[in-house]
């Protein structure tokens, strides 16, 4: 008899779908080709089921976003990185990234995107910490 999929199994596809929708920068922010390339490569890697490569690319993009002090991009790429880590079963890494992204955004007086709550809840669920989720 087949077992019903867990919450995490249901949330991961939704998170991956949301990842494809994120990544829009503010209109007044100039283009950064290295940042755009790393983000696009991360998204493609995740779409092709290669989360380790996605993590590498999103980590590069996250570092570039921090250097630019671009809060919108920090939130977008931080979320994408956390999703990639969750897809790679690096649950602790995903939680660290979510926390680090929240801290970086708070330092810039910017609210964290709601999607970050979703990826954090999925990670906490995988750890059996549903009450915290």
KEKE-3310 file (N, C-alpha, C; in steps of 0.2 Angstrom, whole numbers, plus 5000, padded with zeros to 4 digits):
npx = (5004:5003:5010:5004:5010:5021:5020:5032:5035:5025:5026:5039:5038:5030:5037:5048:5041:5038:5050:5054:5046:5051:5064:5064:5070:5071:5065:5074:5086:5102:5108:5117:5128:5135:5129:5116:5118:5123:5111:5102:5108:5108:5094:5091:5099:5092:5080:5083:5085:5097:5102:5114:5123:5115:5115:5128:5128:5118:5124:5135:5127:5121:5131:5136:5124:5124:5136:5132:5122:5109:5093:5081:5086:5094:5084:5077:5087:5092:5080:5079:5091:5089:5079:5085:5094:5086:5080:5091:5092:5098:5094:5097:5106:5097:5089:5098:5102:5089:5088:5100:5097:5085:5091:5100:5091:5084:5094:5094:5082:5071:5057:5056:5053:5037:5038:5050:5046:5038:5048:5056:5046:5044:5057:5058:5048:5053:5063:5055:5050:5037:5029:5036:5036)
npy = (4994:5011:5025:5041:5056:5066:5082:5090:5084:5089:5103:5106:5105:5117:5127:5127:5131:5144:5149:5151:5162:5172:5185:5197:5213:5229:5243:5254:5249:5247:5235:5220:5211:5199:5195:5193:5183:5172:5171:5166:5155:5147:5146:5138:5127:5122:5119:5109:5099:5099:5102:5105:5112:5123:5128:5132:5142:5151:5155:5162:5173:5178:5183:5193:5201:5205:5213:5223:5229:5228:5226:5220:5211:5203:5197:5190:5181:5175:5168:5159:5152:5146:5137:5129:5123:5116:5107:5100:5092:5098:5103:5110:5120:5127:5133:5141:5149:5156:5162:5170:5178:5185:5192:5200:5208:5214:5223:5232:5238:5232:5222:5204:5193:5185:5172:5167:5163:5152:5143:5141:5136:5123:5118:5117:5108:5096:5093:5089:5099:5104:5113:5125:5129)
npz = (5000:4996:5003:5009:5003:5012:5020:5017:5005:4997:4998:4992:4977:4976:4981:4972:4961:4964:4965:4952:4949:4956:4958:4952:4950:4957:4947:4947:4949:4943:4930:4934:4926:4930:4942:4937:4928:4937:4944:4934:4930:4942:4943:4931:4934:4945:4939:4931:4940:4947:4961:4968:4960:4958:4971:4972:4962:4966:4978:4974:4968:4979:4987:4978:4978:4991:4991:4983:4990:4989:4993:4988:4979:4988:4996:4986:4980:4992:4996:4985:4986:4998:4995:4985:4993:5002:4992:4990:5001:5012:5025:5037:5032:5024:5033:5040:5029:5027:5039:5039:5028:5032:5043:5035:5028:5038:5043:5033:5034:5028:5025:5026:5012:5010:5005:5011:5023:5020:5015:5026:5035:5028:5029:5043:5046:5040:5049:5059:5067:5069:5077:5077:5065)
capx = (5000:5006:5010:5003:5016:5022:5020:5038:5035:5020:5029:5045:5036:5027:5043:5052:5037:5038:5057:5054:5043:5055:5070:5063:5074:5068:5067:5079:5093:5106:5109:5123:5128:5138:5123:5110:5121:5123:5104:5099:5112:5105:5087:5091:5101:5087:5074:5086:5086:5104:5102:5121:5125:5110:5117:5134:5127:5114:5128:5138:5123:5119:5137:5135:5118:5126:5140:5128:5118:5102:5089:5076:5089:5096:5078:5075:5092:5092:5075:5081:5097:5086:5075:5090:5097:5081:5080:5097:5091:5102:5089:5100:5109:5091:5087:5104:5101:5083:5090:5105:5093:5081:5096:5103:5086:5082:5099:5092:5076:5067:5054:5058:5047:5033:5040:5055:5042:5036:5053:5058:5041:5046:5063:5056:5044:5057:5066:5050:5048:5031:5026:5040:5034)
capy = (5000:5017:5030:5047:5060:5071:5090:5092:5082:5093:5109:5107:5108:5123:5131:5127:5135:5151:5151:5154:5168:5177:5187:5204:5218:5236:5246:5259:5246:5245:5228:5218:5205:5193:5193:5190:5176:5168:5169:5163:5148:5144:5144:5133:5121:5119:5116:5103:5094:5099:5107:5107:5117:5128:5131:5136:5148:5156:5157:5168:5178:5181:5187:5199:5205:5209:5218:5229:5232:5228:5222:5216:5205:5199:5193:5185:5176:5171:5163:5154:5148:5141:5132:5124:5119:5111:5102:5095:5089:5102:5107:5115:5125:5131:5137:5146:5154:5160:5167:5175:5183:5189:5197:5205:5212:5218:5228:5236:5240:5229:5216:5198:5191:5180:5166:5165:5160:5146:5138:5140:5131:5117:5115:5115:5102:5091:5092:5087:5104:5107:5118:5131:5130)
capz = (5000:4995:5009:5007:5003:5018:5019:5013:4998:4994:4998:4988:4971:4976:4982:4966:4956:4967:4963:4945:4949:4960:4955:4948:4953:4957:4941:4947:4951:4937:4929:4935:4922:4934:4946:4933:4925:4942:4946:4929:4930:4948:4942:4927:4937:4949:4935:4928:4945:4949:4966:4971:4955:4959:4977:4970:4958:4970:4983:4971:4967:4986:4988:4974:4980:4997:4989:4980:4995:4985:4998:4985:4977:4993:4998:4981:4980:4998:4995:4980:4989:5003:4991:4982:4999:5004:4987:4991:5008:5017:5029:5041:5027:5021:5039:5041:5024:5029:5045:5037:5023:5037:5046:5030:5026:5044:5043:5028:5036:5023:5027:5022:5008:5013:5003:5015:5028:5017:5014:5033:5037:5025:5033:5050:5045:5038:5055:5064:5072:5066:5081:5076:5058)
cpx = (5004:5005:5008:5009:5015:5021:5026:5037:5030:5022:5034:5043:5034:5033:5047:5048:5038:5045:5057:5050:5046:5061:5069:5066:5070:5070:5072:5086:5096:5107:5116:5124:5130:5132:5117:5112:5121:5116:5101:5102:5109:5098:5087:5094:5096:5081:5077:5087:5093:5105:5109:5124:5121:5113:5124:5133:5123:5119:5132:5134:5121:5125:5137:5130:5120:5131:5137:5123:5111:5097:5084:5080:5092:5090:5076:5080:5092:5086:5077:5086:5094:5082:5080:5093:5092:5080:5086:5097:5096:5098:5092:5103:5103:5089:5092:5103:5095:5085:5095:5101:5089:5085:5098:5097:5084:5088:5098:5085:5071:5064:5056:5052:5044:5035:5046:5052:5040:5042:5056:5053:5043:5052:5062:5052:5048:5061:5061:5048:5042:5028:5030:5038:5028)
cpy = (5006:5022:5037:5052:5065:5078:5092:5090:5086:5100:5111:5109:5115:5128:5132:5131:5142:5153:5154:5160:5174:5180:5194:5209:5225:5239:5251:5256:5244:5237:5226:5211:5199:5191:5190:5184:5171:5166:5165:5155:5144:5141:5138:5126:5118:5116:5110:5097:5093:5104:5109:5112:5123:5132:5135:5143:5154:5159:5163:5174:5182:5185:5193:5204:5209:5214:5224:5232:5232:5223:5218:5210:5200:5194:5188:5179:5172:5166:5157:5149:5143:5136:5127:5120:5114:5106:5097:5092:5092:5106:5112:5121:5130:5135:5142:5151:5159:5165:5172:5180:5188:5195:5202:5210:5217:5224:5233:5239:5238:5222:5210:5196:5185:5173:5163:5161:5153:5141:5137:5135:5124:5114:5113:5109:5096:5089:5090:5092:5108:5113:5125:5133:5135)
cpz = (5000:5001:5006:5008:5009:5015:5015:5006:4994:4993:4993:4981:4971:4977:4975:4961:4958:4965:4956:4944:4952:4956:4951:4953:4953:4950:4941:4949:4944:4936:4931:4932:4926:4939:4942:4930:4931:4944:4941:4929:4936:4946:4937:4930:4942:4945:4932:4934:4948:4955:4969:4966:4956:4966:4975:4966:4962:4976:4980:4970:4974:4988:4984:4976:4987:4996:4986:4985:4993:4989:4994:4982:4982:4995:4992:4980:4986:4998:4991:4982:4994:5000:4988:4988:5001:4998:4987:4997:5013:5021:5033:5038:5025:5027:5040:5035:5025:5034:5043:5032:5027:5040:5041:5028:5032:5044:5038:5028:5031:5026:5023:5018:5011:5011:5007:5021:5026:5017:5021:5036:5035:5028:5040:5050:5044:5045:5061:5069:5070:5070:5079:5069:5058)
residu = (UNK:UNK:UNK:UNK:UNK:UNK:UNK:UNK:UNK:UNK:UNK:UNK:UNK:UNK:UNK:UNK:UNK:UNK:UNK:UNK:UNK:UNK:UNK:UNK:UNK:UNK:UNK:UNK:UNK:UNK:UNK:UNK:UNK:UNK:UNK:UNK:UNK:UNK:UNK:UNK:UNK:UNK:UNK:UNK:UNK:UNK:UNK:UNK:UNK:UNK:UNK:UNK:UNK:UNK:UNK:UNK:UNK:UNK:UNK:UNK:UNK:UNK:UNK:UNK:UNK:UNK:UNK:UNK:UNK:UNK:UNK:UNK:UNK:UNK:UNK:UNK:UNK:UNK:UNK:UNK:UNK:UNK:UNK:UNK:UNK:UNK:UNK:UNK:UNK:UNK:UNK:UNK:UNK:UNK:UNK:UNK:UNK:UNK:UNK:UNK:UNK:UNK:UNK:UNK:UNK:UNK:UNK:UNK:UNK:UNK:UNK:UNK:UNK:UNK:UNK:UNK:UNK:UNK:UNK:UNK:UNK:UNK:UNK:UNK:UNK:UNK:UNK:UNK:UNK:UNK:UNK:UNK:UNK)
# end
